[in-house]
Structure formats: structure tokens, C-alpha cells
Amino acid sequence: MEKVAGGINASSWAGLPLSVRLFSSTIGYPLIVTQEDTMKDTDIKRLLYTNLLCIFSVFLSIFIPSFFLDNFSILETHLVWLGTCSAFVTGANLLLYLVVKPNVSSKRSSLSHKVARVVRCWLYFLASCFFLHIIFVLYGAPLMELVLETFLFAVVLSTFTTVPCLCLLGPNLKAWLRVFSRNGVTSVWENSLQITTVSSFIGAWLGAFPIPLDWERPWQVWPISCTLGATFGYVAGLVISPLWIYWNRKQLTYKNN
């Protein structure tokens, strides 16, 4: 089969817009690079819109309950907000990844396989919640007191970290290890997943610093400052990731692109 610029076959070349063909011929640069850059820019735009909607879901969890609950506030009714925030962010992630489908498998699966996958995702999420709860206790959280508060903190942090992993990668530990290893990402979505996950954990960690200080502020009560730190870290990661990827798009290379 006849090949033209960048190894593109003649039929594919003929189907491209005239302006693209003229530009590629003029600069003498492989056309496939232009196509990859276009695909990457498109993914970055989709990622930005998706992240903005996730941020919007966090703000909805703050304002929507106030229409139904008297005296609702993040500090005064913190446990209610933790559950609401987890529900809103989880719902947003599920909806967006079902609509955007950033990591679609070419294989068709049966209904039983899909049900088993959903069950495994729920088990992974619960395991993440219990695992983080144990980690918090080992790092100084009350063992016998404020158990519900500690567990809901684990639920929220799992929502910010584990839920996006499950939506994008599924219940696949090998894929998780690949993404969070050095040079293991294969898309802008996985790059964003790295950044938001790390920033959520860093935010939760930084949120623990004010707790022992004698400022006597209501947000210093366990685990309010940590949950707020995790939330700020999650939102910051959602904002930073598309900007960082766009800024470094020329240096980023992905195996599957």
C-alpha cells in the first residue's frame, strides 16, 4: 500500500482536510506527530471540563444540603457534610467516566462479568476505607473514641483517591501499580489521576498539623482540619493537573498514543 507523509497510507491521507495536508507537506514533518498532538490537546480539554465538574460537585455538597437541613454547615454538622461530599463526588465521577469513557476496553463483556466487576469495585472501596481507618489510628487517631468520625474521614479520602482509580482503571491492582510507578502512565487521564491522588493525601497530611496547637478553633477538632485539607488538596489537584499537563504536553509521551 502506498505510503505518504509520516507513514500514513494513501487512503487515510486523502481523507484528511486539505489545509492539514498542505501544512504537513510544507513543513516536511511527519503528520502523525500533528495527529498525536491534536488528540492530546483534545484529551486535555475533556480532562479540564471533567475536573471542573468534579470541583462543582464538591461545591454542591456544601450548598445543596443547606436547602434541606436547618443550621447545616461544614463545621457544625461535619459528619453530615462528609457523607454528602462523598456521595456527590462519587456520583460525579461515575457519571463523568460513563459519559466521557476515557479508558474504553475493546472487549465486550457479559452481564455477569459487569456485575462481578461492580461488586469487586465496591469491595476495593470498602477495603480502602478500612485500610485508611487503620492507618489513621496507627498515626494517632483515637482508637475507641470518635470512631465514626475517623471512618468517615477514611471514606472521604477514599472517595478522592480510590473512586477515581476504580472508575479509570477498574479493580486491577497491576494497573494501579503501573500508573503510580515511574513513567507508567499511558494517557493524560492517568497523569491527572496521579496528581489528584497525591495532592489529596498531601492535603490530608498537612491538615493534621494544626490539631495539637492551642488555638482553640472549632476546625481543629479531629478530623475536621484533615478532611478540609484533603478536600483542598483534591480540588487543587483537579485544577493543577490539566494545567500542568498542558504546560508539559510537548515533553509528555504515552505508549498507547
N, C-alpha and C positions, 0 to 999 in steps of 0.2 A: 504493500500500500504506500502511496506517495506521501512523503513527509514534508512539512513546511516548517516555518519558524518555531523553534523550541521543541521540535519533535512532535508537533501537532499534525494529525493526519489531514488530508485534503478536505474531507467532508466536514470535519469539525472547524477547520479554518474558514470554509465557505459560509458556515452558519454564524460566524462572529460578525458584529457590526463593522461597517466599513471604516469608521473612524478608528476603531481599535486595530484593525489590520494595517491601516496606513501608518499609525503611530508606531506599531511594532516593527514594520518594515523600515521606517525612517531611522529609528534608533538602533536597529540591528540587535536588539536584546531579546532573549528567549521569552516568548509570550507567556509561558507557563508561570513565570515569576509574577507577571502582571495579574494573571488569574488568581494566584495564591494570595497576593496582596489584597485583591478585591474581596475574596472570600473572607480573609482575616478581618478586614475593615467591616464587612457586613456582620460578622460574628461579634465584633466589639460593640457595634451599635445595638444588636439584640441583647448582648450582655448588659449594657448600660440601662436599657429600658427594663430589663428583668430585675436588676438590682434596685432601681428606683422604686419599682412596685413592691419589692420586699421591704424597703425602707418605709414606704407608705403603709404597709401592714403593721409595722411597729407603732407608727403614729395612730393608726386606727385603734390599736389595743389600748391606747391611752385615753382617747376621746370617746369612743363608742360606748364603753360601759357607764360613763357618767350620765348618759341619757336614760339608763335603766336602773341604776343604783344610786341611792342617796349618799352624799358625802364620800363619793368614790375619789380616791387619789392614790398615786403610786406609793406614797409613804404610809398613809393611814390604813389602806386596805391592800397591803403589799401582796399578800398571798393570792387575793383575787386577781390582781394585775398579773402575777406570774403565770397563773393558769390561762388568763385571757391572751397574754402575749404569746405564750407557747402555741395556743390554738390558732391565732391569727397568722403567725409566721409559718407554722406547719401547713396550714391551708393555702397560703400564698405560694409556698414552694411547690406543693403538689400540683396546684393549678397551673403555675407557670411552666413547670417542666413537662406537664402533659400537653400544654399548648405549644411551647417552643420546641420541645423534643431535641435537645442539643446532642444527645448521645443515643440515637435510634439504632437498634440492632436489626440487621437484615434478616435474621431468622424469625420465622413465625413460631409462636409458642401456643400450646393448648391452654384451655381454660384452667385445667388442674395445675399446670405449671405456673400460670399467673397467680392463682390463689396461693400456691405454695410460696411464691416469691413475696407476696404481700405479707404472709404470716412470718416469713423469715425476716422481713424488714421490721416488723413490729417487735420481734424477739431481739433483734440487734439494737433497736432503740431502747427497749427496756433494760437490756444488758448494759448499755451505755449509761443509763440513768443510775442504776445500782453501782456500777463501777465508779462513776464520778462521786456518788454519795460516799462511798468508802474512802476515796482519795481525800475528800474534804475532811472527813473525820480524822484521817491519819495526819492531816496538816493542821489540826487544831480545832475543827468544828465540834460543837457539843455532841457527845455520844448519846446521852439519854434525854437531853432537853432539846427543844426546837427541832425535833426530827422532821416534822412536816416541812418546816422552812428550809432545812438543808436539802431535803429530797426535791422540793420544787425548784430550788436553785439548780440542782443537777438536771432536772427536766428542762429548764430554760436553756442551760448551757448545751445540753444535748440537742435541743431544737436548733440552736445556732450553728452547731458543728456536725452532728451525726445525721440530721434530717437532710441537709443538702448533699452529703455524701451518698446517702441511700437513694435520693432522687436521681443523682447524676450517674453514680457507679453501681448502684444496686448492692445487695448483700454479698459483696465479693471482697474479701479481705486482701487478696492478692492485688486487686485493682487499687484498693486504698493504700497499700504499702507502696505500690508503684508511683501513685500520684504524690505522696508525701516523701518520696525519696528524691535524691538529687537528679535533676534532668529527667524526671519520669513523666512529666505532663505531655499530653498529646493534643491539647486544644486550649483555647482561651478560657473555656469554661472551667477546666481543671486548674488553670492558673488562678482564676478568681476563687475557686474553692480553697486552694492553698492559703491565699491571703486572708480571706474572711475567717477561716478556721483558726489560723494562728492569731489574728488580731482579737478574736473573741476570747481565746484563752489568756492572752496578754492583758486584755481589759479586765477580766475576772481577777487575775493575779494582782494587778495594780489596785483594784478596788478593795483589796484586803488591807492595804497599808493604813488607811485612816481608822480602822476599827479600834486598835488599842490606844489611840490618842485621846486625851481628856478634853475634847472639845464639847462633849455632851450635846451632839447634834442628833436629831431623830434618824437621819440616814446612816448613822454609824452602827445602828443595831444590826446584828447578824440576821440575814445575809444581805441586807439592802444595798450596802455600798458595793458588794461583789456583783450582785445582779445588775446594778446600774452600770458598773464598769464593763461587764460582759456585753450589755446592750450597746453601750457607746462603742466598744471595740468591734462588735458585729456591724453596726451602722458605718463606722469608719472604714472597715474592710470593704463593705459594699461600695462605698464612694471611691476609695483609693484604687481598688483592683482594676476597673476599666480604664482609669486614668493612667495608671502605671503600665498596663498592657499596651495602651495606645502610644504612650511615650516611647516604649521599648519595642514596638512592633517590628522594627527593621532588624533587631537583633534576635528576636524570638523565632525559633524554628520548631516545627511539630512533625513528628514522624508520619502521622496519618494525613497530613495536608499535602 
